[in-house]
Amino acid sequence: MADNSKTEDTASDSLEAAKNASNKKEKLADQVMQNPQVLAALQERLDNAPLTPSSYIENFPKAVIRRIDALKKLQVKCAHIEAKFYEEVHDLERKYAALYQPLFDKRREFINGEAEPTDAESEWHSENEDEEKLAGDLKNAVVIDEKAEETNVKGIPDFWFTIFRNVDMLSELVQEYDEPILKHLQDIKVKFSEPGQPMSFSLEFHFGPNDYFSNSVLTKTYKMKSEPDKTDPFSFEGPEIVDCEGCTIDWKKGKNVTVKTIKKKQKHKGRGTVRTITKQVPNDSFFNFFSPIKVSGDGESLDEDSEFTLAADFEIGHFFRERIVPRAVLYFTGEAIEDDDNFEDDEEGEEEELEGEEEGEEEEDAESDPKV
């Protein structure tokens, strides 16, 4: 009994001694860091170190590195707060989507000829007075048969199809045989996930009756994640699309544009006879958009081509949600596209100007070289 007590006292004394030694070491480190000569030597060492962030930090004393680690831990906590912020932003998007929807419903009615805007609703003042004057002159010079016009034109013809043609990102996906189908597109809607459900949004493509498929609505759902990655929390920059799901298109017989039938000749190895077989193979089409590549759930990585295709798919879905659906009329008229082009042209102009300056410098150098 006495021996046990003695052993416990010894262990307690050892623990206390180690704790005191650690405290003394920390105090000594702080005292050293307050010494001007030590700080000067440290600064000289840092000045002579290679200018890379990692090597710069590695030259700090352990006490400083310990504080940096504490800052990183705070940064992770900030990332988690930021993730909660974006979750609330998603809730706000859902709330305001409900406020936008009556306006989008009226837009659909005007586009499809289900309703006519009143004079007040159609009154629009152009910022360009010359355009207004030209429009007035044309109106006075041309006699318009309003009755014939109302009979022949319903709504705004090919509204959504025109947007597909105007936007490069979309027109690249559309094949010639897709065009007559897209002319039946009547509306595109964005739906946000309900409260309490995992973050996602869906695109709904509403079609009128057509000779190609029996679906009235084709859907594409994008699943999102708004939380820092456990293995790389500092890479978090907000919600990201992590997966997407399409839908089954009920194609009518012989109308599936996502496949094509080819004929192939096969030769029998033994008899040498030749036969012709037909088989269906995938075909380029916008409607492959509703049959996306599936992200593997077992952790297997996709090949480079699949990753590129999936990233492009995510970009298109985001563009529909953020730009096309909210500002459809501006993409129909081309005004939104002109704004984008002007911005790109400015960047190209700066690059050309810089290239010109560099070329000029090279020419001057060449002229001053006596060997030339």
C-alpha positions in Angstrom: 0.0 0.0 0.0 2.8 2.4 1.0 4.8 1.4 -2.2 1.8 2.3 -4.4 1.4 5.7 -2.7 5.1 6.3 -3.2 4.9 5.4 -6.9 1.9 7.7 -7.4 3.8 10.6 -5.7 6.8 10.0 -8.0 4.7 10.0 -11.1 3.0 13.2 -10.0 6.3 14.8 -9.3 7.6 13.8 -12.8 4.5 15.2 -14.5 4.8 18.4 -12.6 8.5 18.7 -13.5 7.8 18.1 -17.2 5.1 20.8 -17.1 7.4 23.3 -15.4 10.1 22.5 -17.9 7.7 23.1 -20.8 6.6 26.4 -19.3 10.2 27.5 -18.8 10.9 26.6 -22.4 8.0 28.7 -23.7 9.0 31.6 -21.5 12.6 31.3 -22.8 11.4 31.3 -26.4 9.4 34.4 -25.8 12.4 36.1 -24.1 14.6 35.1 -27.1 12.1 36.5 -29.6 12.1 39.9 -27.7 15.9 40.1 -28.0 16.7 42.7 -30.7 19.9 40.8 -31.7 18.0 37.6 -32.2 15.3 39.3 -34.2 17.9 41.0 -36.4 19.6 37.6 -37.0 16.2 36.0 -37.8 15.4 38.8 -40.3 18.7 38.4 -42.0 18.1 34.7 -42.3 14.6 35.3 -43.8 16.0 37.9 -46.3 18.5 35.4 -47.6 16.0 32.6 -47.8 14.4 31.6 -51.2 11.3 33.7 -51.9 8.7 30.9 -51.6 5.9 31.0 -49.0 6.7 27.5 -47.7 10.4 28.1 -47.3 9.7 31.5 -45.7 7.5 30.0 -43.1 9.8 27.1 -42.4 12.4 29.6 -41.2 10.2 30.8 -38.4 10.8 29.6 -34.8 8.4 26.9 -33.6 6.6 29.4 -31.4 5.6 31.5 -34.5 4.7 28.4 -36.5 2.4 27.4 -33.6 0.6 30.7 -33.9 0.2 30.3 -37.7 -1.3 26.9 -37.1 -3.8 28.5 -34.7 -4.7 31.0 -37.5 -5.3 28.1 -39.9 -7.7 26.6 -37.4 -9.6 29.9 -37.2 -9.7 30.0 -41.0 -11.4 26.5 -41.1 -14.0 27.8 -38.7 -14.5 30.8 -41.0 -15.1 28.5 -43.9 -17.8 26.6 -42.0 -19.5 29.9 -41.2 -19.3 30.9 -44.9 -20.9 27.6 -45.8 -23.9 28.4 -43.5 -24.1 31.9 -45.2 -24.5 30.3 -48.6 -27.1 27.9 -47.3 -29.1 31.0 -46.2 -28.5 32.6 -49.6 -30.0 29.5 -51.2 -33.1 29.9 -49.0 -33.3 33.6 -50.1 -33.1 32.5 -53.7 -36.0 30.1 -53.2 -38.0 32.9 -51.5 -37.4 35.4 -54.3 -37.9 32.8 -57.0 -41.5 32.7 -55.8 -41.8 36.5 -56.3 -40.3 36.3 -59.8 -42.5 33.5 -60.9 -45.7 35.6 -61.6 -43.6 37.8 -63.9 -42.1 34.7 -65.7 -45.6 33.3 -66.1 -46.7 36.5 -67.8 -43.6 36.3 -70.0 -44.6 32.8 -71.0 -48.1 33.9 -71.9 -46.8 36.8 -74.1 -44.2 34.5 -75.8 -46.7 31.7 -76.6 -49.6 34.0 -77.6 -51.7 33.0 -74.6 -52.2 36.7 -73.8 -51.6 40.1 -75.3 -49.8 42.9 -73.4 -51.8 46.0 -72.7 -50.7 49.4 -74.1 -49.2 50.2 -70.7 -47.4 46.9 -70.5 -45.9 47.3 -74.0 -44.8 50.9 -73.6 -41.0 51.1 -73.8 -38.8 54.1 -74.0 -35.6 53.5 -75.9 -32.5 55.3 -74.6 -31.5 55.9 -78.3 -33.6 58.8 -79.7 -32.3 58.1 -83.2 -33.7 54.6 -83.1 -37.1 56.0 -81.9 -37.2 58.5 -84.7 -36.3 55.8 -87.3 -39.0 53.5 -85.9 -41.5 56.4 -86.2 -40.5 57.1 -89.8 -40.9 53.5 -90.7 -44.3 53.3 -89.1 -45.5 56.3 -91.1 -44.0 55.0 -94.3 -45.2 51.5 -94.2 -48.9 50.5 -94.2 -49.4 47.6 -91.8 -52.3 45.3 -92.2 -52.9 44.7 -88.5 -55.6 42.1 -89.0 -53.4 40.0 -91.3 -50.5 40.3 -88.8 -52.6 39.1 -85.9 -53.8 36.2 -87.9 -50.4 35.0 -89.1 -48.2 35.7 -86.1 -48.9 34.3 -82.6 -46.8 35.4 -79.6 -43.1 35.7 -80.3 -42.1 33.1 -82.8 -39.1 30.8 -82.0 -38.3 32.8 -78.9 -36.3 30.1 -77.0 -34.9 28.6 -80.1 -33.5 32.0 -81.1 -31.8 32.2 -77.7 -30.1 28.9 -78.4 -28.8 30.2 -81.7 -27.6 33.5 -80.2 -25.6 32.0 -77.3 -22.4 30.3 -78.4 -22.3 28.0 -75.4 -25.7 26.5 -76.5 -25.5 26.8 -80.3 -22.4 24.5 -80.2 -24.6 21.8 -78.8 -27.5 22.2 -81.3 -27.4 20.0 -84.4 -29.5 20.8 -87.5 -31.9 17.9 -86.7 -32.4 19.4 -83.2 -33.7 22.7 -84.5 -37.3 21.6 -85.4 -37.7 20.1 -81.9 -36.4 23.2 -80.1 -38.9 25.3 -82.0 -41.5 23.6 -79.8 -39.8 24.8 -76.6 -42.3 27.1 -74.8 -40.6 27.8 -71.5 -37.6 27.1 -69.2 -38.0 27.3 -65.4 -35.7 27.0 -62.5 -36.8 25.2 -59.4 -34.9 25.3 -56.1 -34.8 22.4 -53.6 -37.3 22.6 -50.7 -36.3 23.6 -47.1 -34.6 20.7 -45.3 -33.6 18.9 -48.5 -30.1 18.7 -49.8 -29.1 21.8 -51.8 -30.0 21.5 -55.5 -31.8 23.2 -58.4 -33.7 21.8 -61.4 -34.2 23.1 -64.9 -37.5 22.4 -66.5 -37.9 22.6 -70.3 -41.5 22.8 -71.2 -42.4 21.7 -74.8 -45.6 21.9 -76.8 -47.1 18.9 -78.6 -44.6 17.6 -81.2 -43.8 14.7 -83.5 -40.6 13.7 -81.6 -41.4 12.8 -78.0 -44.5 12.5 -75.8 -42.9 14.4 -72.7 -44.4 17.8 -72.0 -41.5 18.6 -69.6 -37.8 17.5 -69.7 -35.9 18.0 -66.4 -32.3 18.3 -65.4 -31.4 18.4 -61.7 -28.1 19.7 -60.4 -27.0 18.6 -56.9 -24.9 21.1 -54.9 -22.6 21.0 -51.9 -21.9 23.9 -49.6 -19.5 22.7 -47.1 -15.7 22.7 -46.8 -13.9 19.6 -47.9 -12.5 17.8 -44.9 -9.2 17.1 -46.7 -8.8 20.6 -48.2 -11.0 23.1 -46.3 -9.1 26.1 -47.6 -10.3 25.4 -51.2 -13.9 26.3 -50.2 -15.2 29.2 -52.3 -19.0 28.7 -52.0 -21.5 26.1 -53.2 -20.4 23.9 -56.1 -22.3 21.5 -58.4 -21.2 18.0 -57.6 -23.5 15.8 -59.6 -26.5 16.0 -62.0 -29.4 13.8 -63.1 -31.3 14.0 -66.3 -34.6 12.3 -67.3 -35.9 9.7 -69.7 -37.1 11.1 -73.0 -40.0 9.1 -74.4 -39.1 9.3 -78.1 -41.6 8.4 -80.7 -40.8 5.7 -83.1 -37.9 6.6 -85.5 -37.6 10.1 -84.0 -34.7 9.7 -81.5 -32.1 12.2 -82.6 -29.6 11.0 -79.9 -28.8 7.8 -81.8 -28.2 7.0 -85.4 -28.4 3.7 -87.3 -25.4 2.5 -89.2 -24.8 -0.5 -91.5 -21.8 -2.6 -91.0 -20.5 -5.5 -93.1 -19.2 -8.7 -91.3 -17.2 -11.4 -92.9 -17.5 -15.0 -91.6 -14.1 -16.4 -90.7 -14.7 -19.9 -91.9 -17.0 -19.7 -94.9 -15.9 -16.2 -96.1 -19.5 -15.1 -96.5 -20.4 -11.5 -95.9 -23.5 -10.2 -94.1 -24.7 -6.7 -93.4 -26.0 -5.8 -90.0 -27.5 -2.6 -88.6 -26.7 -1.1 -85.2 -27.5 2.0 -83.3 -24.7 4.2 -82.1 -24.7 7.5 -80.1 -25.3 10.7 -82.1 -24.4 14.3 -81.3 -27.4 16.2 -80.1 -28.5 18.9 -77.6 -30.8 16.3 -76.1 -27.9 14.3 -74.8 -28.0 17.1 -72.2 -30.7 15.0 -70.4 -28.4 12.0 -70.2 -25.4 13.3 -68.4 -22.3 11.4 -67.3 -22.9 10.0 -63.8 -20.4 10.9 -61.1 -19.1 7.7 -59.5 -20.3 7.2 -55.9 -17.6 4.7 -55.0 -14.7 7.2 -55.2 -13.4 6.1 -58.6 -12.1 9.0 -60.6 -13.4 9.8 -64.1 -11.1 9.9 -67.1 -10.0 13.3 -68.4 -12.5 13.5 -71.3 -15.4 12.7 -68.9 -14.3 15.2 -66.4 -14.1 17.9 -69.1 -17.6 16.9 -70.4 -19.0 17.0 -66.9 -17.4 20.4 -66.1 -18.9 21.8 -69.3 -22.3 20.4 -68.3 -22.1 22.1 -64.9 -21.2 25.4 -66.5 -24.2 25.2 -68.9 -26.6 24.4 -66.1 -25.3 27.3 -64.1 -25.6 29.6 -67.1 -29.2 28.7 -67.6 -30.0 29.3 -64.0 -28.0 32.6 -63.5 -28.3 34.2 -67.0 -30.7 32.7 -69.5 -33.8 32.2 -67.5 -33.7 35.5 -65.5 -32.7 37.6 -68.6 -34.3 35.7 -71.5 -35.5 38.7 -73.5 -32.0 40.2 -73.5 -30.5 37.0 -74.9 -33.3 36.9 -77.5 -32.6 40.5 -78.7 -28.9 40.0 -78.4 -28.4 42.9 -76.0 -26.9 40.7 -73.3 -24.6 39.0 -75.8 -23.4 42.4 -77.1 -22.5 43.4 -73.5 -20.5 40.2 -73.1 -18.8 40.7 -76.5 -17.8 44.3 -75.7 -16.2 43.3 -72.4 -14.2 40.5 -74.2 -13.2 43.0 -77.0 -11.8 45.4 -74.4 -9.6 42.6 -73.0 -8.4 41.6 -76.5 -7.6 45.2 -77.2 -5.4 45.5 -74.2 -3.6 42.3 -75.1 -3.0 43.5 -78.7 -1.7 46.9 -77.4 0.7 45.1 -75.1 1.8 42.8 -77.9 2.4 45.8 -80.1 4.6 47.4 -77.4 6.7 44.2 -77.1 7.1 43.9 -80.8 8.3 47.6 -81.0 10.9 46.9 -78.3 12.1 43.9 -80.3 12.4 45.9 -83.5 14.4 48.6 -81.7 16.8 46.0 -80.2 17.3 44.5 -83.7 18.1 48.0 -85.2 20.6 48.7 -82.5 22.4 45.4 -83.0 25.4 45.9 -85.2 25.4 42.3 -86.4 22.1 42.9 -88.2 
